[in-house]
Amino acid sequence: MSQRILGAILLAICIALTIVAWDYRAPFSYEPVGPRAYPLLLLGLLIGGTLYLLFKPVSDVVVEKIGHDEDVPMDRQMLIKVSTCVLLLVAYAALFEKLGFVLSTLPFGFFIARLYGARWWQGAVTGILASISLYLLFDYALDVPLPLGVLQLLEN
């Protein structure tokens, strides 16, 4: 039940932020898609996630495992997983400018995949595909420059 309450609160926040971001105009813009495209894209993804939290069916596996259809309990293992995820996000933010997008996203994608049960090779494929495909998407398709960090030497 608490996931559905959280989903409703997050949905209201995302809708409010979407309304604010919709009319955002920057005094300058170095991106052809404009400065509001990225926040709106992220808010669209967040709204999709919150709608899933609100309307997802109760899993039979959860009912069998914990004996009722409430949320999975916040036990020691779950707290470790959440804490590790937060630490990975902090490390990603700290290394983003120095290493650049590709070299910071690659290990981040790998470790997040491993954290949520992927095998070693699946984590490696996730990290490689996520870092390269997202870089190509933003740099070439959306023409949004991302930091190259130490890979700056390879640029023409």
TAFEN-V100950 format. One line per field, one symbol per residue. ss: DSSP state (~ for helix, > for strand, _ for the rest). psi: psi as a letter, one per 30 degrees, with the letter a starting at -180 (. if undefined). A space follows every 50 residues. Layout:
BEGIN
ss=???
psi=???
END
This chain:
BEGIN
ss=_~~~~~~~~~~~~~~~~~~~~~______________~~~~~~~~~~~~~~ ~~~~~____~~~~~~~_________~~~~~~~~~~~~~~~~~~~~~~~~_ ~~~~~~~~~~~~~~~____~~~~~~~~~~~~~~~~~~~~~~_______~~ ~~~~__
psi=efeeeeeeeeeeeeeeeeeefegkkkflkgkfflffeeeeeeeeeeeeee eeeegklkkeeeeeefflgalkkiaeeeeeeeeeeeeeeeeeeefeeefl eefeeeeeeeeeeeegglleeeeeeeeeeeeeeeeeeeeeefhjkkkfbf ffffk.
END
